[in-house]
Amino acid sequence: MGHTKFESPCVDNHRLVGHKEFESSCVDNHRLVGHKEFESPCVDNHRLMDHKEFESPCVDNHRLARRQSPPGSLARDRAAQKRFLTQELFKHLDLNSDGHLSSSELAQLMKKEALEDALLGCTLEDLLRFDDYDSDGRLSLQELYTAFQVVRLSLAEEQRVTVSTVPVGLSAVLSCAIRGALRPPILWKRNGVVLNALDLEDINMPNLPYTKVAMISEMLLVIENGLQTIPGFTLIVNVFTPESSTAGPGDGMSVPAQVKDFGEDDSLYITKVTTVHMGNYTCHASGYEELYQTHVLQVNANGSELHIGSVRYEDTGAYTCIARNEVGVDEDISSLFIEDSARKTRLSVGNMFYVFSEDGITVLQPNECEIRRHIRPQERIFTSYEEICPKVEGEDTQSCLWASAVNVRDKYIYVSQPKQNRVLIIDIQTQKAIQSLDVDPLPTKLHYDKSHDQVWVLSWGDMRKSSTTLQVIPEASAAEEPHVVRAPFHGVEDFFIPPTNLIINHVRFGFIFNTSRPAVHKIDLETVTVLKTLSLRPQGCAPRAMAYTHLGGYYVVQCQGGGPGAVSPQLLLDSVTDAIIGPNGAVAGAPHVSPDGRFVVSAAGHRLRVQALSDRGELTLLYDLQTHIQVADVTFQPSFAEGNQYYIYATSQLQTDVLCVELATGRMKVLKNLKDPIAPKDWPWSSSNRIIKDSGLFGQYLITPAKESLFVINGRQNTLRCEVSGVRRGNTVVWVGEV
């Protein structure tokens, strides 16, 4: 192809698409489909397209008759209307009704309607000259369709919805079954977001390196009964536009013009499937959204675990997992060792709750309800020889104040001390405080990022949160020369980093936000930098908390209400595209996600709403529970009777009861009279003034503090195990597993 010279304004309005030659001035006047050069002034004088008024006498005399108006249904379908009017034009030109347009028919029409002078030297026979693609000396209806870019698309009814199931870790190819002549490029969408324009790591589509230019929005035909407007009768030039080419309004420009073959492979490729990719993907031809195909991608992450309800010594051994499909067979071996916890030495430091209270640190063995170690406020830090909880001037007793604690690979516990503006490091093996780290004033929240072995520290500055900061302690599991790095973020009131689990063992991104601003900021956890800002202003959402499920890749955002007592619906974000999907139905409150990602429990006031993720990655409401408690905290306990099922335990901000709900059925049990919780005013760090803490993925015990005691719950039997008295304000708890 040659270069297209844009020398006249009318050329920009009358884009004529691809032919081999452009030799005659009459062709310049009449060409409906592009040519090598646009240089003749007759193009300026003869416009058949892109006018809202039809005043040119040359076109007024060029009567293209049709016999009837498009039916009402076609008037609403622009593609069908365009096809209908092209058919009517063909019928009008086909004088002998043989299904072809010959040169004699076109010449007769020219003479009959006296169009010679009106067309400035052009003839209708030029259609035959340049649009006879099979060179048989006559025009077919299909050739006229091609000349006018009439797109005809089809999709078999049985292919409108297809379901694909792919194992985790393999690749997937989703092919679009929409077919048709002159089919435009295929666009892929996920949750309403076009994927073609996004630079996604795991999802690839064929590049479309051309640019659409000169899209003519309307075409007018003079018919026997007057003017007829054809909305959307569009001619398109597809050209490669160099990135370095620029032009302003009205500027001339030369670009290498080519007609791009879209090709047949408009498939969507997922290079390595994870559970995040679950969900619905739709494809449609560009500009024809009414005809679309839905691909339901199901990801098979089940069947990869063996559930043993009650283990015995004879269950010790090697277990072989075998996977088969049409490609071949693969296998892996897991070893299981059963030991009796009662036979362990009493010096064991694992499988314990570490409770941080006013009176120091209590190490509790839940099976026997036995206090194994009590680290008192007066004990010394190994490296500095400072007291763990120094006596504050003006206070009668020496007591501790804690806010947040995290377990670092069952080697260390990092716990924040707001009064001392520091983080204390506890060595689990020796059960001693070995070091302290000075941080910004009032550290209130810690999170251990296992993927990068770093502890994140949020400090308020003061109780008004007037100067909040975020700091990072790298190489936390080494704890040899710990140091603090200030994150380059300002005005951060909270942050969220998704937890790891058996399926997702590496997390790359987190979010920071300010609860008074309608936005969340995505951060790279490795480089500690902001990647992008997602505005929530159109949804009127000031974020308060977040949760994440790896099934379907949803972030659930709790939104701040518009006033005191107001409750706003949650928002859903797509982790694949970073797009805002929209409200999570009418669900509001603080979201909590089960360890397997299959359940989302939202607590708002006295209500608990339970949602489930289907195999298709769709979030649906199971039930809405109205409770008698003001929910303070929620945790999950695996069912010991059924695989892949959970119970939830919920504590109250004010009452003495703890709720136990079976997620599969919604059946609720109440554990009564677990004494009064810590008063909300005495726990300013969060709304969870009575936490409930589980004992790990396979543990059966839970613990919840009252004002002056601890309660241990047997999750296997859903009953109270014991009460441990004399532990005041023990609302900071860490579980330490096998060491």
Secondary structure, DSSP 4 states (H G I P E B T S, - for coil): --EEE--SHHHHHS-----S----HHHHHH--S--S----THHHH---BS-SS---HHHHS-B---SSPPPHHHHH-HHHHHHHHHHHHHHHH-TT-SSSB-HHHHHHHHHHTT-TTTTTT--THHHHHHH-TT-SSSB-HHHHHHHTT--EEE--GGGSEEEEEEETTS-EEE----EEETPPPEEEEETTEESTTS--SSEE------EEE----EEEEEETTEEEEEET----EEE---TT----TT---EEEB-PPP--S---EEESS--GGG-EEEEEEETTEEEEEEEEEEEEE--SS----SS--GGG-EEEEEEEE-SS-EEEEEEEE----GGGS-TT---SEEEEEETTEEEEEETTTTEEEEEE-TTPBPTTT--BSSPPPTT-SS-------EEEETTTEEEEEETTTTEEEEEETTTTEEEEEEE-SSSEEEEEEETTTTEEEEEE-SSTT-TT-EEEEE-STTT-SS---EE-S--S--EEE-PPP-SS-----EEEEE-TTSSEEEEEETTTTEEEEEEE-GGGT--EEEEEEETTTTEEEEEE--SSTT---EEEEEETTTTEEEEEEEEEESEEEE-TTS-EEEEEETTEEEEEEE-TTS-EEEEEEEE-SS-EEEEEEEE-SSSTT-EEEEEEESSSS-EEEEETTT--EEEE----PPPPGGG-TT-S-SS--EE--TT--EEEEE-SSEEEEEETTTTEEEEEEES--S--EEEEE---
